[in-house]
Amino acid sequence: MAPDFDADLLKTFIAAAELGSFTKAAQVVCRSQAAVSMQIKRLEGAIGTPLFVRDTRNLSLTHAGETLLEYARRIRSLQDEAWAAVARPEITGHVVLGAPDDYISSLLPPVLRRFSAMYPAVDISVICAQSTALAPMLEDNRIDLAFVTRDRSLRLNGDFIRREPVWWVGKPDEPRVWQARPLPVALYESGCMARANTVAALDRATLPYRAAYSSASMLGLLAVVDAGLAVAALARCSVPERLSVLGARHGLPEIEPLDIVVARSAKSNRPTCDYLAAQMQQDLSRPMQSEPASDAVVLG
């Protein structure tokens, strides 16, 4: 007899497969990394074959895992469509959502996929920009929702979603970078909370540093770190598996975490915006966890 596919197990499997990490999957499904590992083992036990190839840095699908992923997506999509057809009236409209590139790439894809399955007649426009650029767009009603870092100086408060730890990262084979003094640091642009918190941590530690590079985009920071030219401080959710996590034992100070919120414009008081904001709250809310998870790559 074929095993029943538990919806929670499939949700966790899809998250791990799409994000390539049990750690990041744990953030999406609001479970611990250990709980995610146990769920995957349960699913593999029920099927009778491994679904992932695991090593110290990468998490990839086996042939069976690739096959199951296609079916798992279809099963989850049908579940969402069935629920929406029975429990929700037909909702149409358009939502303009703004978010920084690190949150868009790491946190929002599963949310948008699930929302679109439940509300297929709602169109979503996504604007990628830093919080400093999204604040005036929100005030001018050019966007409906902003999934951003809380920043009271920009009047970006909104409804709290999660507290995201900030980790130092560097290129694994470039230990000289984090050992250098002054420390070369790649920073986000001036005015954003991530940069302010990073600089404040360095100043409190009286650690000599130089702002070697600056970028409004996470991709800009990653390019510098990948080149072995500097270290950077990134929200945990957006740390790539290829980079090493640095910390106190490397002489680097702890950085204050970031509060992520959903802020709304004055004209967002309509069902389409309500449902998308609620979906983000449901899928992404989780308690604070400040320590690196066990499948993070830590530089010795």
Buried (B, 14 or more C-beta within 10 A) or exposed (E): EEEEBBEEBBBBBBBBBBBBBBBBBBBBBBBBBEBBBEBBEBBBEEBEEBBBEEEEEEBEBBEBBEEBBEEBBEBBBEBBEEEBEEEEEEBEBEBBBBBBBBBBBBBBBBBBBBBBBBBBEBEBEBBBBBBBBBBEBBBEEBBBBBBBBBBEEBEBEBEEBBBBBBBBBBBBEBBEBBEBEEBBBBBBBEBBBBBBBBBEBBEEBEBEBEBBBBBBBBEBBBBBBBEBBBBBBBBBBBBBBBBBBBBEEBBBBBBBBBBBBBBBBEEBEEBBBBBBBEBBBEBBEBEEBEEBBEBBBEBE
